[in-house]
Amino acid sequence: MKKSLKNLDFEDAIKKEWIITNGLGGFASSTIIGANTRKYHGLLVAPLNPPAQRYLLVSKVDESINIDEKVYGLYTNMCRNNISDGYKNLVSFEKEEVPVFTYNIDGIQIEKTICMEYRKNISIILYKVKNKDKKITLNLTPLLNYRDFHSLNYNKNFYIEQKIDKNLVDVVIDNCEHHIYMNCSDGKYVKKENDLFSGMYYIEEEKRGFSNEENHAIAGSYEIEINPNEEKYITFACSLDEIKIDRKDGKKIIQNEKKRIKQLIDKSDLSGDEDLIKKYIISTDNFIVSRKNLLTLIAGYPWFLDWGRDTFIAFEGTVLKNKRFDVARKLLLTFTKDIKQGLVPNGYSELDNKPLYNSVDSSLLLFEQVKKYINYTGDYTFIKEKIYDKLKDIIENYTKGIDLDNNNIYLDEDFLISAGTLSTQNTWMDAKIGDYVVTPRNGKQVEINSLWYNALMVMCELGKKFEDDKEIISEYRKLAKKAKESFNEKFYNKKSKCLYDVINDDNNDAKIRPNQLYAIALSYPVIDSKSDIAKEILNTATKKLLNNYGLKTLAKGEVHYTEVYEGDQYRRDISYHQGITWPWLLGLYNDAFVNIIKAEKDKELKRNLKEDYKKFVEKVKKTFTKEINDGKSIGSISELYDSKKPYEAKGAFAQCWSVSEVFRIII
C-alpha cells in the first residue's frame, strides 16, 4: 500500500515502523520517514551466530543532494535538541515486499528502495534518480557501528581502520572481530577522518525507560555526479562479507526477492483477497529463519529470538495454512531434537544458542500441532519415523515427574498435571521481576491440563494408527479418561460460570482469564463442546475479555487489572498479563467458537452461532486490515495493545503469533 506523505504528521509518522528480514535472523528496520527511533533500528542488523548474537553494523545511510552549491538533505535524524528535516522532501512511502521511499527536491525525483538478500547478511539500497536540467551530486554517508543490538554505543572516539579499493571499502571499528564491507556502483568514495554522528536520540527507548542516545562512526561518503536530464540507478550495499556490486545488482536482488515471494504465494494456493494474501505470505515469511541446518521461528521483532511456546502457537498460521510443509517438518525437528527429560526447549540463549527449558506448556503444545500437521498433510510417515517416539518420551516424563530447571512438573493423584513453584514462571504468563512473580500460577493450570488431556488423546489416535502396543494405548486412554473426569469435577466455577485459572491445595484462582479457552479450543476438548459449560466459557470470554484487537489477559474489575501498557520495565512487567490485550488469543477464541458450532445439533441455534461467528471474523478482518496497512507496524501486527481507546499498539512491533493467529482467521 502506497502512503502519501504530502500532509505528513511528524508525530504520527515516527510511530509507524517497517521491517524486512533475511531468513537468518538479521533484519533492516526503521520508521516510514527513515528516522531511527529505537536502538534496534538499522540498515544492517546481522546475526553473528545465526539466528543469535545480532549486532548493529550499519545504522542507516544519510543522503543529501548538492544543487548549484546548495545542499538539500533527504535524511531525518532525531537528536535531543535538533530534528533534521529531510522528511519534508518525502512524497510517499510504500511497503510490500520491500520499503520504497519517494522524494522530490526542486523537481528532481529520487526513489529509494531497501532490500536484504535472502539468506545473506547483505543490505542494499537502490536509488533511482531522475534529474532535471542541472548537474547535481548525490552524497551517501553510511553511519556505522559495532554493538549488540540490545546495547548502545557511547564511544566518542571510534578507532577506524579501512582498506579502500576504489568503491569497495573494508572497515574495522575499534579492532572488532568482524569487518563491515561497503560498496557503491557509481561515484567515488571520500575517506573521513575522526568523523562522528553524535547523540542520535531514540524516543521509543525513552518511553520504555531505557538509555536512549548513542553515537555512530562515519568512515567516509560516496559522491555520485548526475548529469542534466539524466536518469541513473545507483546501488549501495553493506555486508558482513566482501562484496562487489554494479548498478544492475540492486535491481536484481530486489527482483529476486519479489520472485521468491511470488513463488510462495503461488505455492500457498490460497484464494480470496489477493492483497491480503500477499501481505499474509510476506509477514509470516519474515519470522522463518535458519537454525543449524534446520529452521525456526523468530517470536517477534525487533528483540525476541525463537521460543518453543510461540512456535507451536504460531505453527498452523505460519507454515500450514500457506502449505509450507517443508518448513513445518524442519520446525518440528528443530524443537524435538533438543528434548530433555520430556521438555521441549522454551527457547535458546541469545549468547550461545543453548536450549532453555523454563516451560511446562511447550511440550504439550507440540501434540496439537502434530495433529494439525497430519490434518493438513496426511503425512503419518514423517510423524512415525521422526516424532512419535519423542511424543511418547514426553508423556512418560510428565507422568513420572520433571524437576529440570525447577519446573516441578508432576502427575498428581487426581491425574491432573501440577507445575511450578512460588518462584517459578513456566506458563505463557511468565512475567517476573527479579524474584517477584507477577502472576503466580503454580499448581494445576487450566490450559496445561487441557493440553495434557489433548496430548493423551492425540497419542491414542497415533498409537492406533501406528499399531503400537495395545497396553500402552490403553494406558493413555485410562489416563485421559481420569484426567477429564477430575478436570470437569474441579475446574468449573459455578459462581462465575467459567473455569478457574489455577487450582491448588491452598486455594483456587477464580480470576477471569483467557486461558480457560484451551479447555474448549483444542482438537480434543476436555470440556465437551456441546455442553452448556462450553457455551458459558465462550460467553464469559466474549463479555469480559474480547475486544476488536484481541482478548484481555484479565477481566476488568479484577484485582490488579491494568489496561495501559507503558512506563519503565518494572511498570510494563507488572501490567503484562493483568488486563492488556493480546491479538494471538483471537486464534484460541476462534477455535473454541468453531468447536461449539460443529457440536451444536439444534439447527436454529447452529444458524445463529454461524451468524455470530461470521460477524466476529468480519470485525477481525476489518480491524487488522486497517492495522496492517496503516497501523504502527506497516505490513505486520504488534505483540499487544492497550485495552482502552485508542487501543494503541505496544510491545514488539512485529509478533509472530499475532500475525499467525489473526491471518489464520481472516484468510
HULIN-V540888 format. One record per run of one state. SS is the DSSP state (@ for helix, = for strand, . for the rest). FROM is the first residue (numbers start at 1). LEN is the number of residues. If there is no record, write none. Layout:
SS:FROM:LEN
SS:FROM:LEN
This chain:
.:1:1
=:2:3
.:5:5
@:10:4
.:14:3
=:17:5
.:22:5
=:27:5
.:32:10
=:42:8
.:50:2
=:52:16
.:68:2
=:70:4
.:74:4
=:78:2
.:80:2
=:82:2
.:84:2
@:86:4
=:90:6
.:96:3
=:99:7
.:106:2
=:108:9
.:117:5
=:122:9
.:131:5
=:136:13
.:149:11
=:160:6
.:166:2
=:168:6
.:174:6
=:180:5
.:185:3
=:188:14
.:202:1
@:203:5
.:208:5
=:213:14
.:227:4
=:231:9
.:240:7
@:247:22
.:269:5
@:274:12
.:286:2
=:288:4
.:292:2
=:294:5
.:299:1
=:300:2
.:302:4
=:306:2
@:308:13
.:321:4
@:325:12
.:337:3
=:340:1
.:341:2
=:343:1
.:344:3
=:347:2
.:349:6
=:355:2
.:357:5
@:362:16
.:378:2
@:380:21
.:401:1
=:402:1
.:403:1
@:404:3
.:407:2
=:409:3
.:412:5
=:417:3
.:420:12
=:432:2
.:434:2
=:436:2
.:438:5
=:443:3
@:446:20
.:466:4
@:470:21
.:491:1
=:492:2
.:494:4
=:498:2
.:500:2
=:502:2
.:504:4
=:508:2
.:510:4
@:514:8
.:522:10
@:532:13
.:545:1
=:546:2
.:548:2
=:550:3
.:553:16
@:569:7
.:576:5
=:581:2
.:583:2
@:585:15
.:600:3
@:603:28
.:631:2
=:633:1
.:634:6
=:640:2
.:642:7
=:649:2
.:651:3
=:654:2
@:656:11
.:667:1
